[in-house]
Amino acid sequence: MASRREFLKMAGVVTASGLLRADRVFAAVENREAFQVALRVPPVLTPLRRDGQDRYEMVMRRALRQIIPGTRTPIWSFDGAFPGPTIKATRGRAYQQRCRATGAARQP
């Protein structure tokens, strides 16, 4: 079992390494003008069935998207979209949402 001193030492190392990585990310982005790209309006998802309740299905997969101009960012997406699709629900009407993960998206 680690002593309190060893625990605090390790916590400091982990925190410092996280801050160093964050500095690299901020340095890469700081030279770019903020808010160059407007937020994309996500598409509205169409229900698969409407038998008493609206049923939706989305597939979760990895994708590369350009969030910051000139930089492709790996993301988890729903149907490849970022941000994910919009589900329009009607008050008082039931709906069911099913999310499937592709083989590459499944976690061990």
PAMI-485234 format. One record per residue (C-alpha): residue number from 1; x, y, z; residue in three letters. Coordinates in pm, 1 decimal. Each point is the difference from the previous one (the first is absolute). Layout:
<recs>
[rec NUM, [X, Y, Z], 'ALA']
...
</recs>
This chain:
<recs>
[rec 1, [0.0, 0.0, 0.0], 'MET']
[rec 2, [135.0, 343.5, -97.6], 'ALA']
[rec 3, [65.6, 254.6, 268.6], 'SER']
[rec 4, [-170.8, 335.3, -2.4], 'ARG']
[rec 5, [325.9, 166.5, -105.1], 'ARG']
[rec 6, [43.9, -239.1, -295.7], 'GLU']
[rec 7, [-361.8, 54.6, -103.1], 'PHE']
[rec 8, [40.8, 379.4, 2.7], 'LEU']
[rec 9, [324.3, -28.4, -196.1], 'LYS']
[rec 10, [-168.5, -210.8, -268.6], 'MET']
[rec 11, [-300.8, 234.1, -11.3], 'ALA']
[rec 12, [238.0, 291.1, -60.8], 'GLY']
[rec 13, [176.8, -184.5, -282.5], 'VAL']
[rec 14, [-328.9, -91.1, -169.5], 'VAL']
[rec 15, [-131.3, 356.0, 32.1], 'THR']
[rec 16, [323.6, 148.7, -136.2], 'ALA']
[rec 17, [2.9, -235.6, -298.8], 'SER']
[rec 18, [-361.6, 91.0, -77.6], 'GLY']
[rec 19, [80.3, 370.6, 13.7], 'LEU']
[rec 20, [297.7, -44.6, -232.0], 'LEU']
[rec 21, [-219.1, -173.2, -258.2], 'ARG']
[rec 22, [-266.2, 269.9, 35.7], 'ALA']
[rec 23, [265.4, 266.2, -65.8], 'ASP']
[rec 24, [86.3, -166.4, -331.6], 'ARG']
[rec 25, [-364.8, -7.0, -104.5], 'VAL']
[rec 26, [-55.3, 365.1, 95.1], 'PHE']
[rec 27, [322.4, 103.7, -174.2], 'ALA']
[rec 28, [-114.9, -167.4, -322.0], 'ALA']
[rec 29, [-337.0, 174.3, 13.8], 'VAL']
[rec 30, [91.8, 341.7, 140.1], 'GLU']
[rec 31, [124.4, 133.3, -334.2], 'ASN']
[rec 32, [-338.6, -58.0, -161.5], 'ARG']
[rec 33, [-280.5, 251.1, 11.4], 'GLU']
[rec 34, [-278.6, -112.0, 232.4], 'ALA']
[rec 35, [-343.8, -85.5, -135.5], 'PHE']
[rec 36, [95.2, -10.3, -367.4], 'GLN']
[rec 37, [-251.0, -270.4, -78.8], 'VAL']
[rec 38, [-367.0, 17.8, 91.9], 'ALA']
[rec 39, [-142.3, -298.7, 185.5], 'LEU']
[rec 40, [-152.6, -235.7, -252.7], 'ARG']
[rec 41, [-371.4, -59.9, 49.2], 'VAL']
[rec 42, [-40.4, -376.8, 38.3], 'PRO']
[rec 43, [-247.4, -184.0, -224.0], 'PRO']
[rec 44, [-339.3, -109.1, 137.2], 'VAL']
[rec 45, [-20.2, -377.6, 37.8], 'LEU']
[rec 46, [-302.8, -162.6, -162.4], 'THR']
[rec 47, [-174.9, -271.0, 205.7], 'PRO']
[rec 48, [32.3, -355.9, -134.6], 'LEU']
[rec 49, [-354.0, -84.8, 113.5], 'ARG']
[rec 50, [-297.2, 181.7, 149.8], 'ARG']
[rec 51, [-207.4, -280.2, 152.0], 'ASP']
[rec 52, [-128.7, 164.0, 315.8], 'GLY']
[rec 53, [345.1, 135.5, 72.4], 'GLN']
[rec 54, [273.0, 149.2, -213.5], 'ASP']
[rec 55, [297.8, -234.2, -39.3], 'ARG']
[rec 56, [346.1, 130.6, -82.2], 'TYR']
[rec 57, [324.9, -181.2, -61.4], 'GLU']
[rec 58, [349.3, 146.2, -16.4], 'MET']
[rec 59, [336.9, -161.7, -57.0], 'VAL']
[rec 60, [290.2, 116.7, 214.1], 'MET']
[rec 61, [332.6, 4.1, -183.0], 'ARG']
[rec 62, [336.5, 167.7, -1.3], 'ARG']
[rec 63, [50.7, 279.0, -249.9], 'ALA']
[rec 64, [239.1, 281.5, -84.3], 'LEU']
[rec 65, [-159.5, 344.3, -17.9], 'ARG']
[rec 66, [135.4, 348.1, -50.1], 'GLN']
[rec 67, [-112.3, 191.5, 309.1], 'ILE']
[rec 68, [288.8, 246.9, -4.0], 'ILE']
[rec 69, [93.2, 114.0, -352.9], 'PRO']
[rec 70, [298.3, -192.6, -131.1], 'GLY']
[rec 71, [-13.1, -264.5, 275.3], 'THR']
[rec 72, [-175.9, -334.7, -30.1], 'ARG']
[rec 73, [-114.0, -120.2, 340.4], 'THR']
[rec 74, [-85.8, -362.9, 84.3], 'PRO']
[rec 75, [-350.9, -11.9, 147.6], 'ILE']
[rec 76, [-270.0, -246.0, 101.6], 'TRP']
[rec 77, [-295.7, 74.9, -223.4], 'SER']
[rec 78, [-357.9, -111.3, -47.1], 'PHE']
[rec 79, [-55.1, -91.1, -366.6], 'ASP']
[rec 80, [327.1, 178.5, -80.0], 'GLY']
[rec 81, [-144.8, 340.6, 90.0], 'ALA']
[rec 82, [147.4, 266.1, 227.4], 'PHE']
[rec 83, [-188.4, 109.4, 192.8], 'PRO']
[rec 84, [-228.0, -304.3, -3.4], 'GLY']
[rec 85, [-342.6, 7.4, -164.5], 'PRO']
[rec 86, [-296.7, 181.7, 153.5], 'THR']
[rec 87, [-293.5, -203.8, 126.0], 'ILE']
[rec 88, [-324.8, 195.1, -8.1], 'LYS']
[rec 89, [-236.5, -137.5, 261.9], 'ALA']
[rec 90, [-362.8, 91.2, 58.3], 'THR']
[rec 91, [-111.5, 59.2, 355.5], 'ARG']
[rec 92, [-216.1, -287.9, 119.8], 'GLY']
[rec 93, [110.2, -236.2, -280.6], 'ARG']
[rec 94, [233.7, -286.6, 92.8], 'ALA']
[rec 95, [319.8, -58.6, -190.1], 'TYR']
[rec 96, [270.3, -263.7, 1.7], 'GLN']
[rec 97, [362.7, 64.2, -86.0], 'GLN']
[rec 98, [239.8, -282.1, -78.3], 'ARG']
[rec 99, [373.0, 60.4, -34.3], 'CYS']
[rec 100, [220.6, -264.0, -157.1], 'ARG']
[rec 101, [379.1, 4.9, 0.7], 'ALA']
[rec 102, [197.3, -112.1, -303.3], 'THR']
[rec 103, [273.5, -256.8, 57.1], 'GLY']
[rec 104, [268.5, 270.3, 14.5], 'ALA']
[rec 105, [-201.1, 198.3, 255.5], 'ALA']
[rec 106, [-53.4, -284.3, 247.1], 'ARG']
[rec 107, [203.8, 20.2, 316.0], 'GLN']
[rec 108, [173.0, -311.0, 142.1], 'PRO']
</recs>
